[in-house]
Amino acid sequence: MSKIRVVLYTSKAYKDGTYPIMLRLTKSSSLKYFKIGDERFNILEKQWNKEFSLVKADKRLNPEHEFINNYIKEKLNQANKILERFEEKGIGWTFNMFEQEYRKKPKISKVKPFIEDQVTQLKHQGKYNSASILTGNLFILEKYRSDFSKLHFQDIDVDFIEGFYLYLKNVRNNKDTTIGITLRGLRSILNEAINIGVGSKEAYPFSKIYGATKVFKIAKLETRTKKRFIPKDFLIKLRDAEFIEPHLNWAKQMFLFSFFGSGVNFKDMAFLTENDIQIRYSENGNEIKFIEFFRKKTRETISIPISFEIDKILDWAKANNTNGHKYLLPIITNQKLTGEELNDHITQRRKRLNKHLRILASKLEFPEGLLKISSYYARHSYATTMLRNGAQIEKISEALGHKSTLTTQIYLESFGIEELAKLNEDLLK
């Protein structure tokens, strides 16, 4: 029987006091270790979360924790798939056979085919949104440089990035937040290429870790993002409003399901089924109904208590089902769709929802700052309302399915000046 796990290999200490993050492969009573990546994956013991086999999600300890943890998960997934292939083919594999597969490098040295290969892999993994974003980034890069298909990784240096930034800002009129998202996507590609041995450390433009004297700091583009939060009074107004138009009532019900359902996102809502409804009993023998599912984005288990408000929406959904009762909510309308076509269908349904929500906001005479609400507002509003009702941020983080409370902070609307003044007045009372 084989088993694979990510560990901090404390038996091997480097001169700077760090240890390598490694895959530990166990077969019968034998084991062997394999490096995860380059020197960025050598860390101090205090940076490691032994319980979760990841680096600690703390920017003070690990500024690059998101990239490192995502890469760890990808390498662990790659290793598991190799073992699954061996098992499916009935191969009596050895550690050397595993290593050959694990270390296998793609025969790609140019950036465009590498990105295209990444897109293909994402689609095979069912990550269609990520594949679409990467395809969009490739389209923009080719617009920026007509010869992009000829460029190698060593051509993507700091001068290339600075020119690309000016193109995005002055030609495409992108805001810095949008530019930051695009550049982080490109940075992920360069990181992946370096880690599997086809990228260029010498040209790497985003950090001095490989010895560069001049780099482009994406962090300088980060500005305070607008919080997508609906105040409580307007949420009550939306809940209590009645709409005779079926499409507007559908939009209202979908938004409220997300809000009362712990901020569940639209794609996860689309795939909920009767099988996700669970029943347990409290110590007093009271029945507790809840919805439990794996979040599509993170594969974390999410549990949503079925409150009075959620129960009402589920009753409405049964009476307005559009998918032969295959799913709990009337989001997917074509049961024959699968894969990328199904993903596109859900994306179009979300766009339609956002369009209807803006009509609702206008009808309900929401203030100007809330006239362009979208489905994302439900998740942000849930988090902020919970905070203002006295919930601890750890509980809110758990409900949202976040691995770190730092991520949860993004969803929390800042306190107003009046509240801050009152808190300051009460400091010593």
N, C-alpha and C positions, 0 to 999 in steps of 0.2 A: 504494500500500500504506500502511495506517495503523498506527500504533503508539502505545500510551499507557503512560506511566510516571509514578510519583510521585517528585518531586524536591524538594530544598530550594532555593528560588529565591534564590541568593546575589547575584543582580544587583540585588536590591531590599532594602536594609537599612533597618530602622526606627531611630528615635532611640535606643531602648534596646539596640541591637546585635543584635536578633533578625531572622530572615528568615522569610518565609511558606512553609509546605509547600504545594506546588501539583501539580496534574495537568499533565503536559506531553503534549499531543496532537500527533503528527507525521503529516502527510499529504503524500506525495510529498516535496518538498523544503521544504515550509512547516511551521511549527509555531506553536502557541498555548498559553498557560498559563491554567489555571483554578484559583481558590482552592479549597482543600479545606473550610475552615470559618472560624470567627471567630478572635478574637485568641488563643485557647488553642492555635491551630495555628501561632503565630509562635514560633520557638524559636532558641536559639543554635546555632552550627555544631557545637559540641562535643556537643550533645545528639542529633545526627543520625547514623544508621547508613547510610552511603552504599551499602554492599554490599547490604543488605536493603531499602533504601528505606523504612525505618521509623525511629521514634525509638528510642534505645537503651533496652533493657529493664533500666534501673537506676533504682531508686526514689530514689536520692540525686540523680541528674541529672534524672529525669523522674518525679515522684510519680504522675502520671496516665498513665503509659506504656501501660497495658493499654487504657484507654478510647481514647486517641489512636490507637494502632495498630489496634485493632478498627475504629475509624471510618474510618481510611485504607483498610483492606481493603474495607469496605463501599462507599466512594465509588469505589474502583478497579473493584470488581465492577459497580457501577451504570454506570460509564462504558463498560465492556466490553460490557455488555448493550445499551446504546444503539447501539454500533457494530454489534453482531450483528444487531439489528433492521433497521438501515439496509441491511446486506448481504443479509439474507434477502429484503427487499422490493425489492432492486435499486435502491436510492435513491442518486443521485449527490449525496451530502450535502456541505454546506459547514460551516465552523467555526461560523457563526451558527446553523445548524440544530442542530448538536450542542449548542451552549450553551443554546438554548431548551429542549431536552429535559433537559439536565443541571440547569438552574436551575428547572425546573418545580416549583412548590410545590403541595402538596395543599390543597384548599379545606376545611381542617379547622381549627377554632379551639378546639374543646372536647376535653377530655382523653380521655374514654371512646371516641369514634369514632376518635381517633388511635391508641389502644392496639389497638382492634379491627383497624384497618388494618395495624398492625405484625404482629399475629398472622397475618393473611392472608398477608402477605409472607413471613413465616417458614415458613409451610406450603408456599408455592409454591417456596421454596428447599430444601424437604425437611428443615428444622430443626424437627421435630415436638416434640422435648423442650423446646426453647426456647419454642416456641409454647404448649405446655402450661403451662409455668411462668408465662408472661406472662398467660395466661388465668386461672390460679389467683390471681395478684396482683390482677387486675381484680376477681375475685369478692370478695376480702378488702376492697378499697377500697370496693366497693358496700355491703358489710356495715357498714363503718365510717361511711360517709356515704350515707344513703338518697337524697340528692339529687346523688350523684356524677355522674350522667349530664348534669347541668346545669352542671357546673363547667368554667370555662375555665382555661387554663394560668396566668393571673395569680392564680388562687385557690389554687394549690399553692405557698404560701409557707412560711416557717419555722414559723408558728403551726399551719398545717395539719399539717406533719410532726411537730411536737412532740406534737400531739394524737393523731396516728396511732400514734406510738411508744407512748404510754401505753395506747392501745387494744390494740395487739398484746401489750404486756407484762401488763396487768392484766385484760383481758377474754378474750383468746385464750390467755393464759398462755404466750406464746412466750419462749424463751430469747434472750439478746442475740445469739448467733450466728445464729439463725434470723431475728431482726428485721433484722440487718445484711444478710442475703441479700435480704430483701424490699425494704429501702430502697435497696440498690444497684440492684435492678431498676427501681425507680421513678426513681432518679437517671439511669439510662441512657435512659429514656423522655424525661425533661426535656431531657437533653443533645441527643438526636436531634432533638427538636422545635425547640430553639433553632438548631441547625446548619442546619436546612432552612427556617428563617424563620417558624415558626408558634408557637414557644414564647415565654416571657416572661423576659427577662434580669433585669428589675427585681425579679421575685418569686423568682428562683432561690434555693433555700434551703440548698444544700449547699456553697457556696464564696463568698468575698468578691471573686472575680474580676470580678464585674459591679458592685461598689460596695456590696454589702450590709454592714451593720454588725453584724448578728446572723445566725448560721448554725447549722445542725445538723451536727455532726461525726460521721459514721458510724464513723470510726476509734475513737472512744471506746467503742464497743460491742465491739470486737474483743478477744476473750480467747484465751488459748492453747488450741488445739484438741487434743482427745484423739487421740493417734497410733494409727492402726489398723494395728498391727504384730504379727505372730505370731513369737515367738522360734524360733530354729533347731531346738531340740529338739522342739518341738511340730509344726513343719513336717515333720520326719522321721517323727514318730509318725503324722501324717496320711498321708504318702506310703506308709508301710509297712503301714498298716491295710488289711484286706480286708473288704468288705461284700457280703453276699449279696443285699441289697435293691437292685434295679436303680436306683431313683431316688436312693438314697444314693451308690451307686457313680458314677452320672452326675455328681452334685454334686462328688464328690471329683475326678473327672477334669477337670471344667471349671475348678475352682479351681487345680489343679496346672498345667493348660495355661497359665493366665494367669500363674502364678508363674514357671514355667520359660520362658515366652514373653515375657520382658522386661516383665512387668506389663501385657500387652495387655488392654484393657478388653472387657467382655462384648459390647457391640454390634459392635465390630470383629471379635471372634471369630465372631459369628453369620454374618457375610458372607464369611468366608474360603472360597476355592474351590481346586480343584486347579491352576487357572491361576496362583494366587499362589505356588506352589512353584517356586523358581528353582534352577538349578545353575550354579555357576562352578567354576573350577579354580585352585588355588594355583600359585605359581611352581614348586613341586615336582611339579605334576601331580596333586595330591590333589583329589578331588571335594569341593566344599563345597555342601551343600544348605541352603537358607534360604527363609523365607516373606517375601514383600515385598508391601506393600499401602499404600493411602492411608488414613491415620487419618481416620475420619468427622468428628471434632470439629474438626481443624485443617487437614486436607488435606495434612499432612506425610507424606512417604514413610517408612515404618517397615520395617526389616529384622530378622527374627527367625531366628537360627541354629537349624537343626533338630538339637537335641542328642539324646542317647540317650533322655532322659526324654520329650521332645516326640515323638520317633519312636514310642515305646511307646504314647503316648496316641492318636496318629494311627492306629496299627494297631487299637487298641480302638475308635476312632470308626468305622472302616470296617466292623467287625463289628456295630456298634450304630447304624447310620445310620437316620435317621427322615425323610429328605427326598429319597429317590431318588438319593443321592450327588451332589446339586446343590451342596451345601456340604460343607466338610471335617468340621465338627463337628455333632453332633446337637442343635442348638439350635432352629432353625426347623423346625416340624413341619407347616406348611401352606404348600405351594408356591404356592397361588393368591393369597395375600395380597400386597398392594402398598401403597405410600404410607403413610398414617397408620395403616391397619389393621395393616400389617406392623410398624410401629414399636411399636404397642400390644402386639402379640403378643410381641415381644422383651422389652418391659418386663415383661410378666406372667411370662415365662420366667425373667427375672432375679429377680423376687420369689420365684418358686418355688425357685430355686437358693439364695437367702439363707435361706429357711425350712429347706431340707434341710441347709445348712451348720451351722445352729444345732443341729440334731439330731445331726450328726456330732460337733460340739464337746462335746455332753453325753455321747455314747457313749464318746468318747475321754477323758473326764474332764479336759477342759481347765479351767484355773483360772477363777474367777468373772469376771475381767476379759476373758476370751476366749470367753465363752459366747454372745455376740451377734455373732459374726463375720459378715461379708458378703463379697461378691465384691470389694469395694474393698480388703479386707485383702491380697489377693494382690499388687496393684500396690504398696502401701506396703511390704509385707514384702520384695518383690523389691528395692526401692530400698535399704532399710535393710540387708538381708543383703549386698548388693553393697558397700555402704559399709564394713561391718564386715569384709568379706573383703579390703579394701584397695583397692577401685576408687576412682578419682578421681571427684569429683562431676560433672565435665564429661562423662565417659563415661556415667555413670548418666543424666544429663540427656539425652544423645543417644539412649540406648536407650529412654527413656520418651517421646521425641518432644517434649520441651519446647524452646521457643525460648530460654528463660532458665534459668540455674541457680537463680535466685531461686524460680521455680516448683517446682523439684526439692526445695528445702528443706522444702516442705510435706509431702513424702512421707517425710522422713527422721526416724526415731524418735530422740529425744534420748539422748545417752549417759547411762548410769546413774552414780550418785555414786561407786561403786567404781571404774569406769573413769576418771572424772574425777580421782579421788584418785591413781590410778596414773600418769596422764599428768602430773599436777603433780609427783609424786615424781621422774619421769624427765626433767624439763625440762632439766637441765644434765648429764645422763649421756650 
